[in-house]
Amino acid sequence: MAELTAPQKTGVRLHHPELKTLVDTARFHAAHRPSATAVLCEGRSLTYLELHQESNRIAHSIRASGAAPGARIAYLGKESEHYYEILFGCAKSGTVLVPINWRLTAPEVSHILRDSGSELLFLEEDFAPVLERLPAAPPKTVVRLGSADGFPAWKAAHPTTDLAPPVHPDTPVAQLYTSGTTGLPKGVVLAHRSFFAVRDALASEGLDWIDWRTGDTALIGIPGFHVGGLWWAAQNLNAGVTVVAMRAFAARDAIDLIRDLGITTACVVPAMLRMMLGEPGAVPDDFTTLRKIVYGGSPISEALLEESLAMFGAEFAQIYGLTETGNTAVCLPPADHVPGHPRMQAAGHPYPGVRSKVIDDDGRELPPGAIGEVCLATPAHMVEYWGLPEKTAETLVGGWIHTGDAGYVDEDGYVFIRDRIKDTILVAGENVYPAEIENALEHHPGVAEAVIVGAPDEQWGETVHAFVVAVPGQQPAPRDLHRFLIDRLAAFKLPARYEFIDHVPRNPSGKILRRELRDRFWSDSERKVN
């Protein structure tokens, strides 16, 4: 095992080992620091006492609506203080929050509502048109956020007293949807332990790869429907520091918040760093309070790291994992962020208590340096894929999450990712699966067949490239295909380019040679992912 980074010698690190569930978190901080600010959003604030009391009201309201422990509760909206009230309200009622990507189309939202069986939907008024276009009936109860007679009135009649639900670390608390290889997103069920395991592991060894300290104010740059955003918010709330929730990331707004609020830590994807660096007027003085930037979703290029070090003046920690691993399972610590150092090519080192291995096609563990499928064993791993026991058994095997990423582990235990075994495309930190786009494209009357691959992109990591075989005698224009997909797929899934080909390459058994098409874009790169 590699020599681990020594902890910082200054400041007071925050760790409350007695907290094991989000219910514990709300009660503890309401009792010990009631007037401290928990959440800031667009000038509105919520103290830890208010977070506790309002989430209690919500828990009682959820129960009064008829939702029993284990019921799914959906949220369709952007970031706000209400989102975190609802998260803790679900935890306290024993129900499971299903945050929905607000960029999805009505058919995509409808699938998640149907698949999860959500009994209640919290809906921001901005997304009411999506509700009106759902191809199936919405949940029986819809609570509207932003209307005077909606959310405030719905919870006002209920008490602020504790419910004391039978919640423990293995109780499910969130269900996040990831795109699926079959074309339909799968619900990844996460328990309370997924939001505490990494924190406890770092504290057990006195490591500050990622840490939370007195006086911290944390920016949430990644949306809460994404495991990275939800995990980062939970870590900071567990620590008892202030989180700043952006309704949606915008570079100018992020810079202003960091400067004006004295933000000390942030969680972002590399594309967000690039956007802030490119914002006119941005100068190092805007970022003097920043001490640590945690990033994930894609690696950081050496050029971007050098620019970021010069501009932000902060430590950097890269995190790697999946929704299925409860977010991060591997970290590249700040000490390894040295431009030009070979370890900058690594995803990172597993946290204490997290194991990694690389296996061949027959499931045999490979020696250091040999490339195969990366598997991770972490106490934060998912409970299951909702309603998909066979898929769960394929991914979670004997406590090991099979990532679908190809890579190797070196002699020091560092994990290097070199390619993907699954067909995932990573666009600005969002997982996109080709099958979903191919299925949609092939419903166009002018498309006989479609193959989707990821192409490298300097800003977004990867972009979606569509190879299209037209129906004989027809040649749909790219703009027609784009218009066709707009109402069927979220914008980040739409192809950046359409390329027409005569036929799809296949092997003798008829399987698509997707790699042959994909390699055109990656042949000059040692690493086949971005």
C-alpha positions as CSV (number, residue, x, y, z in Angstrom):
1,M,0.0,0.0,0.0
2,A,1.2,3.5,-0.8
3,E,2.3,5.9,1.9
4,L,-0.8,7.9,2.9
5,T,-0.9,11.6,2.9
6,A,-0.3,13.2,6.3
7,P,-3.2,15.2,7.8
8,Q,-3.1,19.0,7.9
9,K,-1.7,20.4,11.1
10,T,-4.0,23.5,11.4
11,G,-7.7,24.0,11.9
12,V,-10.2,21.9,13.7
13,R,-11.4,18.9,11.7
14,L,-15.1,18.1,12.2
15,H,-16.1,14.5,12.7
16,H,-19.1,13.3,14.8
17,P,-18.7,9.5,14.9
18,E,-21.9,9.1,16.9
19,L,-23.9,10.1,13.8
20,K,-25.0,7.1,11.7
21,T,-28.1,8.3,10.0
22,L,-29.4,11.6,8.6
23,V,-32.0,11.5,11.4
24,D,-29.1,11.6,13.9
25,T,-27.6,14.5,11.9
26,A,-30.6,16.8,12.1
27,R,-31.2,16.1,15.8
28,F,-27.6,16.5,16.8
29,H,-26.9,19.8,15.1
30,A,-30.3,21.3,16.1
31,A,-29.3,20.6,19.7
32,H,-25.7,21.7,19.6
33,R,-25.7,24.6,17.1
34,P,-29.3,25.6,16.6
35,S,-28.6,29.1,15.3
36,A,-25.8,28.2,12.9
37,T,-26.7,28.4,9.2
38,A,-27.2,25.1,7.5
39,V,-28.3,26.1,4.0
40,L,-28.0,29.3,2.0
41,C,-29.8,29.7,-1.3
42,E,-30.3,32.9,-3.2
43,G,-30.1,35.1,-0.1
44,R,-32.5,32.8,1.9
45,S,-31.1,31.0,4.9
46,L,-32.1,28.0,7.0
47,T,-30.6,27.4,10.4
48,Y,-29.9,23.9,11.8
49,L,-32.8,24.3,14.2
50,E,-35.1,25.3,11.4
51,L,-33.9,22.4,9.2
52,H,-34.7,20.0,12.0
53,Q,-38.1,21.5,12.8
54,E,-39.3,22.0,9.2
55,S,-38.1,18.5,8.2
56,N,-40.1,17.2,11.2
57,R,-43.2,18.9,9.9
58,I,-42.6,17.4,6.5
59,A,-42.1,13.9,8.0
60,H,-45.5,14.2,9.8
61,S,-47.1,15.5,6.5
62,I,-45.7,12.6,4.5
63,R,-47.1,10.1,6.9
64,A,-50.5,12.0,7.0
65,S,-50.6,11.7,3.2
66,G,-50.7,7.9,3.6
67,A,-47.1,7.2,2.6
68,A,-45.8,4.4,4.9
69,P,-42.1,3.8,5.7
70,G,-40.4,2.5,2.5
71,A,-42.6,4.5,0.2
72,R,-41.0,6.5,-2.6
73,I,-41.2,10.3,-2.6
74,A,-40.2,12.1,-5.8
75,Y,-38.8,15.6,-6.1
76,L,-38.7,17.5,-9.4
77,G,-37.1,20.9,-9.0
78,K,-33.8,22.7,-8.8
79,E,-31.6,23.2,-5.8
80,S,-33.2,25.1,-2.8
81,E,-33.3,25.0,0.9
82,H,-36.6,23.1,0.5
83,Y,-34.8,20.3,-1.2
84,Y,-32.8,19.6,2.0
85,E,-35.8,20.0,4.2
86,I,-37.5,17.3,2.1
87,L,-34.4,15.1,2.1
88,F,-34.4,15.1,5.9
89,G,-38.2,14.8,6.1
90,C,-38.0,11.6,4.0
91,A,-35.3,10.3,6.3
92,K,-37.4,11.0,9.4
93,S,-40.5,9.4,8.0
94,G,-38.6,6.3,6.8
95,T,-39.5,7.0,3.2
96,V,-37.1,7.2,0.3
97,L,-36.4,10.3,-1.7
98,V,-36.3,10.0,-5.5
99,P,-34.7,13.2,-6.9
100,I,-35.5,13.6,-10.6
101,N,-33.1,15.3,-13.1
102,W,-35.0,18.4,-14.0
103,R,-33.4,18.4,-17.4
104,L,-35.3,15.3,-18.4
105,T,-38.2,15.2,-20.8
106,A,-41.8,14.3,-19.8
107,P,-41.5,10.7,-21.0
108,E,-38.2,10.3,-19.1
109,V,-39.8,11.7,-15.9
110,S,-42.8,9.5,-16.4
111,H,-40.6,6.4,-16.5
112,I,-39.0,7.3,-13.2
113,L,-42.3,8.0,-11.5
114,R,-43.8,4.8,-12.7
115,D,-40.7,2.6,-12.0
116,S,-40.3,4.0,-8.5
117,G,-44.0,3.8,-7.7
118,S,-43.6,7.3,-6.1
119,E,-46.7,8.0,-4.0
120,L,-46.0,11.7,-3.6
121,L,-44.3,14.3,-5.8
122,F,-42.8,17.6,-4.7
123,L,-42.9,19.8,-7.8
124,E,-41.5,23.3,-8.4
125,E,-43.8,25.5,-10.4
126,D,-41.2,25.9,-13.1
127,F,-41.7,22.3,-14.1
128,A,-45.5,22.2,-14.0
129,P,-45.5,22.0,-17.9
130,V,-43.6,18.7,-17.6
131,L,-46.3,17.3,-15.3
132,E,-49.0,18.3,-17.8
133,R,-47.2,16.4,-20.6
134,L,-46.7,13.2,-18.7
135,P,-47.9,10.2,-20.8
136,A,-49.1,8.5,-17.6
137,A,-50.9,9.7,-14.5
138,P,-48.7,11.5,-11.9
139,P,-48.6,10.3,-8.3
140,K,-51.8,10.7,-6.3
141,T,-50.4,13.5,-4.2
142,V,-48.6,16.5,-5.8
143,V,-47.2,19.2,-3.5
144,R,-46.3,22.4,-5.4
145,L,-43.3,24.4,-4.3
146,G,-43.5,28.1,-5.0
147,S,-47.2,28.6,-4.6
148,A,-48.7,30.2,-1.4
149,D,-51.3,27.5,-1.0
150,G,-48.9,24.7,-1.9
151,F,-45.8,23.5,0.1
152,P,-46.1,26.0,3.1
153,A,-49.8,25.3,3.7
154,W,-49.3,21.5,3.2
155,K,-46.7,21.3,6.1
156,A,-47.9,24.1,8.3
157,A,-50.7,22.2,10.1
158,H,-48.3,19.5,11.4
159,P,-46.1,19.6,14.5
160,T,-42.3,20.0,14.8
161,T,-42.0,17.1,17.1
162,D,-39.8,14.0,16.3
163,L,-41.4,11.0,14.8
164,A,-38.7,8.6,16.0
165,P,-39.0,6.2,13.0
166,P,-37.2,2.8,13.0
167,V,-34.2,4.0,11.0
168,H,-30.8,2.4,11.1
169,P,-27.7,2.7,8.8
170,D,-29.0,0.1,6.4
171,T,-32.4,1.8,5.9
172,P,-32.8,3.1,2.3
173,V,-33.0,6.9,2.2
174,A,-32.5,7.8,-1.5
175,Q,-33.1,6.3,-4.9
176,L,-31.2,7.9,-7.8
177,Y,-31.7,7.0,-11.4
178,T,-28.9,6.2,-13.8
179,S,-29.2,5.6,-17.5
180,G,-29.4,1.9,-18.4
181,T,-27.7,-0.3,-20.9
182,T,-31.2,-1.5,-22.0
183,G,-32.3,2.0,-22.7
184,L,-34.3,2.5,-19.5
185,P,-32.8,4.2,-16.4
186,K,-32.3,2.0,-13.3
187,G,-33.1,3.2,-9.7
188,V,-30.0,2.8,-7.5
189,V,-31.1,2.5,-3.8
190,L,-28.8,4.0,-1.3
191,A,-29.0,3.5,2.5
192,H,-28.0,6.0,5.2
193,R,-24.6,4.3,5.5
194,S,-23.7,5.5,2.0
195,F,-23.5,9.1,3.3
196,F,-21.3,8.3,6.4
197,A,-18.9,5.5,5.4
198,V,-16.2,7.6,3.6
199,R,-16.2,10.2,6.3
200,D,-15.7,7.5,9.0
201,A,-13.0,5.8,6.9
202,L,-10.9,9.0,6.6
203,A,-11.3,9.8,10.2
204,S,-10.2,6.3,11.2
205,E,-6.8,7.0,9.7
206,G,-6.5,10.7,10.5
207,L,-6.5,11.5,6.7
208,D,-7.6,14.9,5.3
209,W,-7.8,13.9,1.6
210,I,-11.3,15.4,1.9
211,D,-12.2,17.1,5.2
212,W,-14.6,19.3,6.9
213,R,-13.4,22.0,9.3
214,T,-14.8,24.7,11.6
215,G,-15.7,27.8,9.7
216,D,-16.2,26.0,6.4
217,T,-18.8,27.2,3.9
218,A,-19.3,24.7,1.1
219,L,-20.5,25.3,-2.4
220,I,-22.6,22.6,-4.0
221,G,-21.8,22.9,-7.7
222,I,-23.2,19.5,-8.7
223,P,-27.0,19.1,-8.7
224,G,-28.7,17.2,-6.0
225,F,-30.3,14.7,-8.4
226,H,-26.8,13.5,-9.0
227,V,-25.1,11.3,-6.4
228,G,-22.1,13.6,-6.3
229,G,-24.2,16.6,-5.3
230,L,-26.4,14.8,-2.8
231,W,-23.3,13.1,-1.2
232,W,-21.4,16.4,-0.9
233,A,-24.3,18.2,0.7
234,A,-24.8,15.4,3.1
235,Q,-21.2,15.3,4.1
236,N,-21.2,19.0,5.0
237,L,-24.5,18.9,6.8
238,N,-23.2,15.8,8.8
239,A,-20.2,18.0,9.7
240,G,-22.5,20.9,10.8
241,V,-21.1,23.5,8.4
242,T,-22.9,25.8,6.0
243,V,-23.8,24.7,2.5
244,V,-24.5,27.1,-0.4
245,A,-27.0,25.7,-2.8
246,M,-26.9,27.0,-6.4
247,R,-30.2,26.7,-8.2
248,A,-28.2,25.6,-11.2
249,F,-24.5,26.1,-11.9
250,A,-23.4,29.3,-13.7
251,A,-19.8,30.3,-13.7
252,R,-20.3,34.0,-13.0
253,D,-22.7,33.2,-10.1
254,A,-20.3,30.6,-8.7
255,I,-17.4,33.1,-8.7
256,D,-19.5,35.8,-7.0
257,L,-20.7,33.4,-4.3
258,I,-17.2,32.2,-3.6
259,R,-15.9,35.8,-3.3
260,D,-18.9,37.3,-1.4
261,L,-19.7,34.5,1.0
262,G,-16.1,33.4,1.7
263,I,-16.6,29.9,0.4
264,T,-13.9,27.5,1.5
265,T,-14.7,24.2,-0.2
266,A,-16.4,23.2,-3.4
267,C,-17.4,20.1,-5.3
268,V,-17.5,20.4,-9.0
269,V,-16.8,18.6,-12.3
270,P,-13.7,19.7,-14.4
271,A,-16.0,21.4,-17.0
272,M,-17.1,23.8,-14.3
273,L,-13.5,24.7,-13.4
274,R,-12.9,25.5,-17.1
275,M,-16.0,27.7,-17.3
276,M,-14.9,29.7,-14.2
277,L,-11.4,30.1,-15.6
278,G,-12.9,31.4,-18.9
279,E,-15.3,33.8,-17.2
280,P,-14.3,37.4,-18.2
281,G,-12.9,39.3,-15.2
282,A,-12.1,36.3,-13.0
283,V,-9.0,36.9,-11.0
284,P,-7.2,35.0,-8.2
285,D,-8.4,37.5,-5.6
286,D,-11.9,36.2,-6.2
287,F,-10.9,32.8,-4.6
288,T,-8.7,33.7,-1.7
289,T,-10.9,31.9,0.8
290,L,-11.0,28.6,-1.1
291,R,-8.9,25.9,0.6
292,K,-10.0,22.7,-1.1
293,I,-11.8,21.8,-4.4
294,V,-13.1,18.3,-4.8
295,Y,-13.8,17.2,-8.3
296,G,-15.1,14.1,-10.1
297,G,-17.0,12.9,-13.1
298,S,-13.9,13.0,-15.3
299,P,-10.2,13.3,-14.9
300,I,-8.5,16.7,-15.0
301,S,-6.0,17.5,-17.7
302,E,-2.6,18.7,-16.7
303,A,-3.1,22.0,-18.5
304,L,-6.4,22.5,-16.7
305,L,-4.8,21.6,-13.4
306,E,-2.0,24.1,-13.9
307,E,-4.4,26.8,-14.7
308,S,-6.6,25.9,-11.8
309,L,-3.8,25.9,-9.3
310,A,-2.7,29.3,-10.4
311,M,-6.2,30.8,-10.3
312,F,-7.9,29.1,-7.4
313,G,-4.9,28.7,-5.1
314,A,-6.5,25.7,-3.4
315,E,-5.8,22.0,-2.8
316,F,-7.4,19.6,-5.2
317,A,-8.8,16.1,-4.5
318,Q,-10.1,13.9,-7.3
319,I,-12.9,11.4,-6.5
320,Y,-13.9,8.3,-8.4
321,G,-16.8,6.0,-8.0
322,L,-20.3,5.3,-9.2
323,T,-23.8,5.9,-7.9
324,E,-23.6,2.1,-7.2
325,T,-20.6,2.6,-4.9
326,G,-22.5,5.4,-3.0
327,N,-20.4,8.0,-4.9
328,T,-16.7,8.1,-4.2
329,A,-14.7,5.0,-3.3
330,V,-11.3,6.1,-4.6
331,C,-9.5,9.5,-4.1
332,L,-6.5,11.1,-5.6
333,P,-5.3,13.2,-2.6
334,P,-4.0,16.7,-2.8
335,A,-0.4,15.7,-2.4
336,D,-0.6,13.7,-5.7
337,H,-1.8,16.7,-7.7
338,V,1.6,17.5,-9.2
339,P,1.6,18.5,-12.9
340,G,3.7,16.0,-14.8
341,H,3.7,13.3,-12.1
342,P,2.6,9.8,-13.3
343,R,0.0,9.6,-10.5
344,M,-2.0,12.4,-12.2
345,Q,-3.1,9.6,-14.6
346,A,-4.6,7.7,-11.7
347,A,-8.2,7.8,-10.5
348,G,-6.8,7.6,-7.1
349,H,-6.3,5.3,-4.1
350,P,-9.1,3.5,-2.3
351,Y,-10.1,5.0,1.1
352,P,-9.2,3.0,4.2
353,G,-11.7,0.1,4.4
354,V,-12.3,0.1,0.7
355,R,-10.8,-2.6,-1.5
356,S,-10.1,-2.7,-5.2
357,K,-9.3,-5.5,-7.6
358,V,-9.1,-6.1,-11.3
359,I,-10.6,-9.3,-12.8
360,D,-10.4,-11.0,-16.2
361,D,-13.4,-12.2,-18.2
362,D,-13.6,-15.4,-16.1
363,G,-13.7,-13.4,-12.8
364,R,-10.1,-14.2,-11.8
365,E,-8.1,-11.5,-10.0
366,L,-5.3,-10.1,-12.1
367,P,-1.8,-9.0,-10.8
368,P,-0.8,-5.4,-10.5
369,G,-0.4,-3.7,-13.9
370,A,-2.7,-6.1,-15.8
371,I,-5.8,-4.5,-17.4
372,G,-9.2,-6.0,-16.7
373,E,-12.5,-4.9,-15.1
374,V,-12.1,-2.7,-12.0
375,C,-14.2,-3.9,-9.0
376,L,-14.6,-2.1,-5.7
377,A,-15.7,-3.3,-2.3
378,T,-17.0,-0.4,-0.1
379,P,-19.2,-0.2,2.9
380,A,-21.1,2.6,1.1
381,H,-22.3,0.4,-1.8
382,M,-25.8,0.4,-3.0
383,V,-28.6,-1.7,-1.5
384,E,-29.9,-2.8,-4.9
385,Y,-31.2,-1.8,-8.3
386,W,-34.9,-1.1,-7.5
387,G,-37.1,-3.9,-8.8
388,L,-34.2,-5.5,-10.8
389,P,-32.8,-8.5,-8.8
390,E,-31.0,-10.0,-11.7
391,K,-29.3,-6.7,-12.6
392,T,-28.4,-6.3,-9.0
393,A,-26.8,-9.7,-8.9
394,E,-24.7,-8.9,-12.0
395,T,-23.3,-5.7,-10.5
396,L,-23.1,-6.4,-6.8
397,V,-21.3,-9.7,-6.4
398,G,-20.2,-10.9,-3.0
399,G,-19.9,-7.3,-1.8
400,W,-18.0,-6.2,-4.9
401,I,-19.3,-3.6,-7.3
402,H,-18.4,-4.5,-10.9
403,T,-17.8,-1.0,-12.3
404,G,-17.8,-1.7,-16.0
405,D,-14.6,0.3,-16.3
406,A,-11.4,-1.3,-17.6
407,G,-8.2,-0.5,-15.8
408,Y,-5.4,-1.7,-13.6
409,V,-4.1,-1.3,-10.0
410,D,-0.4,-0.5,-9.6
411,E,2.0,-1.9,-6.9
412,D,1.1,0.9,-4.5
413,G,-2.7,0.3,-4.8
414,Y,-3.5,3.2,-7.1
415,V,-6.4,2.6,-9.5
416,F,-5.9,3.6,-13.1
417,I,-8.9,3.7,-15.5
418,R,-8.0,3.1,-19.2
419,D,-11.3,2.2,-21.0
420,R,-14.9,1.2,-20.5
421,I,-16.2,-2.3,-20.7
422,K,-19.8,-1.0,-20.7
423,D,-20.8,1.5,-23.3
424,T,-21.2,4.4,-21.0
425,I,-20.5,7.9,-22.3
426,L,-19.7,10.6,-19.7
427,V,-20.9,14.1,-20.6
428,A,-19.9,16.7,-18.0
429,G,-20.2,14.1,-15.2
430,E,-23.6,12.7,-16.5
431,N,-23.8,9.0,-17.5
432,V,-25.3,8.5,-20.9
433,Y,-25.9,5.1,-22.3
434,P,-26.0,4.5,-26.1
435,A,-29.0,2.1,-26.1
436,E,-31.3,4.8,-24.8
437,I,-30.4,7.2,-27.7
438,E,-30.3,4.4,-30.3
439,N,-33.8,3.3,-29.3
440,A,-35.1,6.8,-29.6
441,L,-33.4,7.4,-33.0
442,E,-34.6,4.2,-34.5
443,H,-38.2,5.3,-34.0
444,H,-37.6,8.0,-36.6
445,P,-39.2,6.9,-39.9
446,G,-36.0,7.7,-41.9
447,V,-33.6,5.8,-39.6
448,A,-32.9,2.1,-40.3
449,E,-30.3,1.7,-37.7
450,A,-28.2,3.9,-35.3
451,V,-25.1,3.4,-33.3
452,I,-24.0,5.8,-30.6
453,V,-20.5,6.3,-29.3
454,G,-18.6,8.8,-27.1
455,A,-16.0,11.1,-28.7
456,P,-13.5,13.1,-26.7
457,D,-14.3,16.7,-25.9
458,E,-12.0,19.2,-24.3
459,Q,-14.7,21.1,-22.4
460,W,-17.3,18.4,-21.5
461,G,-15.0,15.3,-21.3
462,E,-17.0,13.5,-24.0
463,T,-19.8,14.2,-26.5
464,V,-22.4,12.0,-28.1
465,H,-21.6,11.0,-31.7
466,A,-24.4,9.3,-33.7
467,F,-23.7,7.0,-36.7
468,V,-26.9,6.6,-38.7
469,V,-27.9,4.2,-41.4
470,A,-30.8,5.8,-43.3
471,V,-33.8,3.9,-44.7
472,P,-33.3,3.3,-48.4
473,G,-34.4,6.2,-50.5
474,Q,-34.4,8.6,-47.5
475,Q,-31.8,10.9,-46.0
476,P,-33.1,12.8,-43.0
477,A,-31.2,15.9,-42.2
478,P,-29.3,16.2,-38.9
479,R,-31.6,19.1,-37.9
480,D,-34.7,16.8,-38.4
481,L,-33.2,14.1,-36.2
482,H,-32.3,16.7,-33.6
483,R,-35.9,18.0,-33.6
484,F,-37.2,14.5,-33.4
485,L,-35.2,13.8,-30.2
486,I,-35.8,17.0,-28.4
487,D,-39.1,15.9,-26.9
488,R,-37.8,12.4,-26.2
489,L,-34.4,12.9,-24.5
490,A,-32.8,15.3,-22.1
491,A,-30.5,17.9,-23.8
492,F,-27.3,16.4,-22.5
493,K,-28.1,13.1,-24.2
494,L,-28.6,14.7,-27.6
495,P,-25.9,13.9,-30.2
496,A,-23.5,16.7,-31.0
497,R,-22.9,15.2,-34.5
498,Y,-24.7,12.9,-36.8
499,E,-22.7,10.9,-39.3
500,F,-24.4,8.8,-42.0
501,I,-22.9,5.4,-42.9
502,D,-23.9,2.7,-45.4
503,H,-23.9,-0.1,-42.9
504,V,-23.2,-0.9,-39.2
505,P,-20.0,-3.0,-38.8
506,R,-20.8,-6.4,-37.2
507,N,-18.9,-9.5,-36.3
508,P,-19.8,-13.0,-37.8
509,S,-22.4,-13.5,-35.0
510,G,-24.1,-10.2,-35.8
511,K,-22.8,-8.2,-32.8
512,I,-22.2,-4.5,-33.4
513,L,-18.5,-3.7,-33.5
514,R,-19.1,-0.5,-31.6
515,R,-15.4,-0.4,-30.6
516,E,-14.4,-0.2,-34.3
517,L,-16.5,3.0,-34.7
518,R,-15.4,4.4,-31.3
519,D,-11.7,3.9,-31.8
520,R,-11.7,6.4,-34.7
521,F,-11.8,9.1,-32.0
522,W,-9.5,7.6,-29.4
523,S,-6.8,5.8,-31.4
524,D,-4.1,8.4,-30.5
525,S,-4.9,8.4,-26.8
526,E,-3.5,5.9,-24.3
527,R,-6.6,6.3,-22.2
528,K,-9.8,5.6,-24.0
529,V,-12.0,7.6,-21.7
530,N,-12.1,11.3,-20.8
